[in-house]
Amino acid sequence: VDCGGSGGLANVAAVALVVCMSFYAVAGVLLAAMYSMPTTSARPAKHARAAYAYWLFFGVLGVHRFYLNCPKTGLLYLFTGGFFGIGWVADLCLIPTLLQDYELRIHDQRIATTFE
């Protein structure tokens, strides 16, 4: 009876690699879709439900950070697995603050473009 030996570990590693690469591919497609949308001076408001959905399903990859226009921390999450999962859990409480910051930044941009 063959128990798999080291071949079993190689199979598990291959499956883990495929799963990780699939997540990165999905995140890449989502980011490409978000950044290819036309931009206007009046950006639509971001919704908490969408932010939490991105956080829940793709939060370890930082997709919710990209959605809330925080690309630097989004990239950091993408390459560190959401700060190794700790930042991902902390963002559960931080999403309302991130939404508020986004709205304030957009409001300031609207005022600046109004007076230019």
N, C-alpha and C positions, 0 to 999 in steps of 0.2 A: 504494500500500500504506500503510495507516494503522497506525502503530506504537503507538498509544494516547495518546501525548503526555501532557498533564497529567491526562487522564481516568483513566489507569492508576494514577497516584498517588492519586487520590481513591478509587478502588476498593480499593486496598491499605489506605488509612487507614480506610475503612469496615469492611473485614474485621477489621482489628486492633481497632477499637472494639467490634465485635460479640463478638470472642473475649474481650476484657477484661471486658466487661459480663457475659458468660456465666460467667466465673470468679467475679465478685463475686456473681452470683445464686446459684451453687452454694454459695459460702461462707456467704451469708445463710441459705440453707435449712438447712445443717448447723448453724450457730449457733442458729437457732431451734429445731431439733430437740434440741440439747444442753441448752438452757436451759428447754425445756418439760417435761423429764423430772422426775418427782416426786423431791424430795430427802428424805432421811431422815437421822437422826443417824449412822447407820452407812453411810457412802458406800463404794461398791465400790472396790477397788483399781484403779488405772490400769495398763494393760498396755503394755510397751515396744513390742511389735509394732504395736499400734494407733497409738502415738505416732509411730513411724517411718513408718507408712503415711500418716498425716496429713501428716507432714513432707515425704515424697517427693512426694505428689500435690498438696497444697495448702499447702505450707510457706511459699511466697512470700506467701500471703495470711494467714499466721499462725494457721491452724486448729489446728496442733499446740500452739500456746501457749494457745489457748482450752481445748483438751482437758485441758491440764495446769494449768488454773485460774490462768493468768497473763493476765487480760483486758487489762491496760494495755499490755503489750508485744505482745499479740495485735492490738490496735487499731493500734498503731504499725506493726507488720508489714503489716497490711492496707492502710494508706494510703501506705506507702513501698516496697512490693514486697519485704518482708523485709529492710529496710535496704539496698535496692538490690541484693539478692542476696548480700551479704557476710554478713549475720546469718543468712540461711538456711543457708549453707554451714557457718558456725560452730556452728549448732545441731545438726549431725550429731554433734559431740562433746559438746554440752551436754545432750542429752536424758536421759542417765542421771542427771545432777545435778538436772535439773528434776523427774524422777520421784521422786528421793530427797527433794527439798524438799517436793513435794506430799504424800508419805507422812508426813513429819514434821509438816507443818501439820495434816493430818487426825488424826494421833495426838494432837497437842496439843489439838485441839478435842474429841476424845472424852474426854480426861482432864478438861477443863474442864466438860463437860456431865455427867460422872459425879459431880462434887462439888457441883454446883449444886442 
